[in-house]
Each structure stands twice: as C-alpha cells, then as structure tokens.
Amino acid sequence: MEKQQKTHQVFDSFQMKKFLRKLLLMQCIFALSMNTALAEELSDYVFWKDPQIAQLEELTWKLVDSVQNMQSKISSVAISNISYGDTLTGSFRKVATARLQQALTSQKKLLVSVCEACSQIRTDISGSFLKISRGIADDKYRREIAKELNVKGFLDIALFTSQGQLSISLNAYEAKDGEIVYSKIVTGSPPKSGSYIHAFYGKMTVPITYTSSSAGKTTVVHQTRVLGGEKMVRLADDWSLTGGGSFLSDDNSNLTEKYDKAITGFLIDGTIGYDIFNFGGDQVAVGLIAGLGMMTVTPFSSPSYFKTGFTVSVAEQLTLSFHFLSMITTDESATASSAQIVSIGWKFSGNEFKF
C-alpha cells in the first residue's frame, strides 16, 4: 500500500512538472506572438508610411524655406486657399492641410496666418438677385479681409500628383491689386518600392581543394550556373530585408581541370541590405548586403555560409550583383572555403501583371 502511494506521488510529481513545462512553453509562445503583433503594429506606423505622406514630410520643409524667401517681396501673408488634385484622398487632404498650416504659421521669418473667412460661403442680396460666392471673389473683399487680418497679401497653395510624384505649388499675391509677387513649385521624390520579387541569373565560381589518387592534393576553380529568386521587403527608405533561394547547375564542360563530381543543388539564404548612396535622381542605387545561408550540395555536406557583397540597381528594376560566400563548414574530402557569384537580375513590383 505504501509502495503504491509513493508510485502515485512520483507520477503526480512527474505530471505536475510536465504541466508546468507546457504552461511555461505556452507563456513563451504567447509573449512571442504579442511581441510580433506589437512589432507589426509599430512597423505599420513607422516603416510602412503612405507614399504621399512620406513625400509631404519631405516637401513641407522645402515649402517653409520658399515661404521664408518671400520676405523680400512681401512682409505678411494669410493662407487663403489649399487645393488638391483629384487623385488625392480625403484623409490625405486633412493631414496635409493641418501639416502645412502648422509648419507655415510656426516659422518666424515671415508672418503667416490662416484666413478662415476665405473658405466660407457668403450670400449677398442685390435687388432681386441672390449672389452666392466663396473665397476671395473680388478686389474689394480681398482688401477688406487683408485689413481685418492685418496682412499685406495672400498665399494660395495647390497639391497634385503625377505618376506617384507629389508636387506643391504656391503663389503669393498682394492684397492691394492682386499682383503675384512670388511663385514656386517644389517636387518630391517618389518613394522606393515597398516590396518586390527579384529574379536573377549568374555564375558561381568555387575554388575546390581535394585529394586525387593521381595528382594528390589539387585545387581547381569550379563553375556553376545560378538561377534564383528572392522576396524583398523594405524596412525603411534605405534598409531592406530579403529571403530567397537559387538553383545550382554544373557548368564545367569547357574546363580542362575540374572536380569530378557535379556541383548541383540549392542556395537558401536571408540577407539585410542597405543603400549606401543614390545618384542620377535616385535612378541608380548602390547597396551592401550581408546575411547567412545554406548550400545544399552533397559533395560539400551541405555547408552553411556567410554572405556579403554589393548590388547596383538601375531604375529599381535592372540589377547587377557581386556576392561573396564564406563557407562556415565543408566536408573534409573536398573543401571549399569560399565562393563568388556574379549575376544580373530584374525586379518585379507586381504592377507589371495588372491589367
């Protein structure tokens, strides 16, 4: 009887430990999922900006500089109108109106105010006619409002887009006679693609050191064709995360000295990239990449590797790449300490397949 009780106690203790382990595992999974969800929310807020909002932030300060340069032309203005192109959404218009008014009225070099009356609808009865007007309809009203606001002129702002590129135009004119004294257009840079599929083709060279029965220890430069694809997600304007794979096909028909086994298999890796500089109006970008991967090649016992290199991207479509692979582990009978890949590729954003 006593032996059965001890057995039950041991069993209960074992079950309790097992339950606690499962509970701890569930807590870890729950915490990880919560952190992932929070990271996704933060990513939505920080990184995945609306392309138009991102350009608006860039252009706002250019617009402020332009308004400050008006000081030699006119001493004070009131924002009479902010108009928008048809393609700009209502939510963007609300954000843009608040952002521009706040930025322009808070700068110190030029007195800028907001003319609320300029956007109101007015009705006047003249004899038997009802006249409905909005904005600054005539010279008399313009001078009256300017006197009431104590400004020398007014500022008209217009926002419009063309092929994803946001532009802002402004015109400042005097209250006295309506003459335009300053005019300026500032244009933003379209944001880089948020994600794309990158297809590429190239050649990998691998210096292989092995021991043969006839020549002893020998090193040959082996060649392999590379055909692959990868998915890129942009984390910020210059940072990106990429994951993908490629197929290796042996290409040694023209070599007099070659390794007798075919180097075929797959490369699977993930990298993080950074665009170090852009030129040509952001049409050409040069970026660095670094990451880890695995080569599923039987003669090398499927080694893992560290990957680095650079990529030249033209118009965010054509790519020219040079990548260096440093093997972390290889088989003792045939060692390959490194490999180099030169490739050409094309980026697909997904819009190419929309009709």
N, C-alpha and C positions, 0 to 999 in steps of 0.2 A: 504493500500500500504506500509506504513511504517512498519507494522507488518510483512508483507511478506519479506521485506528486512532484518529485524532482524532475521527472521527464516532462511533465506538463509545464513546470516553471521554466525549464530551458527552452521548450517550444514557444511559450508565450513571450519570453525574452527575445528569442530569435524573430518572432513575428513583429514585435514592437520595434526592433531595430530596423527590420525591413520596411515597416510602415514609415518610420522616421526618415529613412533614406529616400523613399518615394516622395514624402512630403517636402523634403529639402530640395529634391530634384524639381518638383512642381513649382516651388517658390523661385528657383533659379530661372526656370523657363518663363514663368510669369514676369519676373523682373526684366529678363532679356527682351521679352515681347513688348513690355511697356517702354523700355528704353528705345527699342527700334521704332515704335509708334511715335514716341516723342521726337526722335531724330528725324523721322519723316515729316512731322509737322514743322519742325524747325527748318528742314530743308525746303519745304514748300514756301516758308516765309522768307528765308534768307537767300537761297540759291535760285529757286525757280521763279524768278521775277517775271512779271509781264514784260514782254519785249518793249512795249511802248512806254511803260512806266520807267524802265531802265534808261531809255533814251531821254525821257523827260527829266530825270535827275541830272543827266549829263548836260542837257541844254539849258536847264534853269540857271546855272551859274554863268554860262555864256551870255544868256539874256540879261542877267544882272549887270555884267560888265558892259554890255552895249548900252543899257539904260544909264549907267553912270557916265558914259562918254557923251551923253546928251547934254551934260551940264553946261557946256559952252554954247549950246543952241537955245536952251530953254531952262528956266530955273525951277519950275514946278509943274507937275502934270497929275491928272487924275485918270485912272483906268476906266475908259468909257465903255469898252466892249471887248469880250474874249469870245471869238467864234471858232467853230470846229468843222473839219471836213466830215463828209457823210459817213466815212468808214470808221470813224472814232466812236466808241461805245459811250453810253450814258454814264457808266461807272467811271470810265477814264476821264470824262469831262468834269465830273465832280472833283476827282482827285487833282486834276490839272488846274482847275480854277482856284482851288484852295491853295495849292502849292505855289502857283505863280503870284497870286495876290500876297501871300505871306512873305515870299522872298523879295519881291519888289518894294513892298511898303516898309520892310525892316532894314533895308540898306540906308546908309547915312549920307552919301554924297549928293543925292538928288531927292528932293521932296516928292514922294509919290503917295497918292491916296486913291481910294476907290470911290467911284461915282455910282452910288446906288440908284439915284434918280434916273441915270442914263438908260437903265434897263427896264424901267417901269413903263407901263402902258398909260397914255394920257388921252383924255377926251375933251374936246372943245366944241362948244355950240356957237356956230356963226350963222346968224339969221335962222333959216330953216334947215341948215345942214349940220350934221354931227360929224366932227372930224376926229378920227382915231389915229394916234401916232405913237411910235415907240423909238427910244433912243434920241439922239440929237438931230431933230428934224429940220431945223433952220438956224440961221445965224443969230437971230435974236435970242432964242432959247439957249444956244451954246454960250453966248456972252453972259446970260443971266446965271446959268449954272456955274460957270467959271468964277463969277463974282461971289456967289454963295459959298463955293468950296475954297475960295482964295487960292486959285491956281492960275497959271499962265497959259495952260494948254491941256490937251487930252491925248491919251495913248490908246490906240487900237491894236489888239493882238489877235493873230489868227494861227491856228494849229492845223496841219494837214499832213497826210502821209502819201508816199509814193513807193510802191514795191517794198513795203516794210520799213522805209526810212522816214523818220519823223522830222518835220521842219516847223519852225516857228518864225513868223514874220511880225514885225512891229512897225507902226507908223505913228509918229508924234506930230501933232499939228497945233498951231496957235489958236487960242480961243477968240482972238480979235477978228481975224479974217479967214480962218480955216486953212491957212497955208501950211503944207507939210514941211517941217524943218528937219526931220530926221527919219530915215528909213533903213531897216536892217532885216536880213534873213539869216537865221542860224540853222544849221542842219546837223542832225545826229548821225551816229554810225549804227547801222543795223546790227543787232546782237548776233553772236555766233550761234550756230545751230545747237539746240539743247541736247539732241541725241542723233545718232546716225549709225548705219551699218557700213563697215569698211571692208571691202573685198580687195585682195591683193595677190600678186603673183611675183615670185622671185626665185633666187638661187641661194642655197646654203652651202658653204664650204666648211668642211670639218677636217682638221689635221688629226689623223688616227695613228696611234703608235701601237704596234702589235708585234708578236714574235712568230716568224715563219720558220719552217723546217729547213728551207734552203738558204735564206738570206739572214736569218737571225732576227734581231730587233730592227724593225723597219717603221718609218713614218711616211705616210702618204697623205696628200690633200684630197679628200673625198668630196664629191659634189652631189647635191640632191636638189631636185626641184621642190618648190614650196608653193602650195595653193591653199589659201585660207580666207577666213572672215572673222570679224570681231564686232562686238557691240560697244559703242562709246556713249557714255552719259556725262554731260558737262556738269561739274560741281559748282564752278564759278566761271567767270569770263575767261580765265586763263588756265584753270585746273580741270582735269577730266579723269574719269575712271573707265578703264577698258578691260573687257574679258572676251576671250575667244579661243579659237584653235585653228590649226592648219594641217594639211596632209603632206607627207614627205614621199617623194617618188625618186628612186635612184636615177642618177644621170651621169654615168661613168663610161659610156660607150667610146668616148674619144680619149680616155686616159690610158697611157701605156703602163703606168704603175697604179694599181688600185687595190683596195681591200676586197677580198674575195666574197664577202657577204654583202647583200644589198642593204642599204640604209633606208628602209621604208618604215613608216609608222605615222605618228601624230605628235604635234606640239600643242600643249594646252597650257595657257598662262593667263595671268591677270596683271595689269600694269596701271600705274598712275602717271599722268602726263602733265607737263607744264609748258605753256607757250612762252618762251623767253623773250621773243620780240616779234613785232609785226611791221611790215613796211608795204609801200605801194597802196596806201589807203586801206590797210588791213586785208588786202587781197593775197598777200603772201605771209605765211606764219612759219616760224621755226620753233620746234618744240623738243623737249627732252622727255624720255620715258624711263621708268625703272619698275621692276616687278619680279615675280617669281613664277616658275612654271615647271612642267614635267615633260620629258621626251619619252614617248612610248616606243622605244626602239629596242628590239630583242638583243642585238649584239652588245649593247651598252648596259643591259639590265635596267632599262627604263630610268635613266638618271633624272634627278631634279636639277634645276639650273636657276641662276640669277640672270636677269635680262636687263639690258640698258641700251641706249642708243639715241638717235635723233630722227626727226621726221620733218620734211619740208612739205607744207600744204599750200596749194595754189587755188585760190577762189573757194576754199573749203570743199574742194572736190578731188582734184588730182593730188596724189601723194607720192613722194619719193622718200624711201626709208633705208637707214642702215642700222642694224641691230647686232649687238654683241652678246653672246650667250656664254656664261662661265659655268661649266658643269660643276655641280656640288658632289655628285657621286657617279662613278662609272665602273664597269667591270674590269677586273684585273687583267684578263686576257687581251682586251682591246680597250685602250684608254683614249679618251678624247677630252682634253682639258677645256676646250673652248670651241665655239662655232661662230660664224659670221653670216648674216643674212642681208642681202641687198634686194629690195623689192620695189615694185611700182603698184599703185592701187588707186581705187576710186571710192569716194564716199557717197552713200545714198541716204538722203534725209527722209525718204518715204513719199515726198511730194511728187517724185518722178512717176509714181504709179497711180496717181489720182487723175481722173478724167472729168 
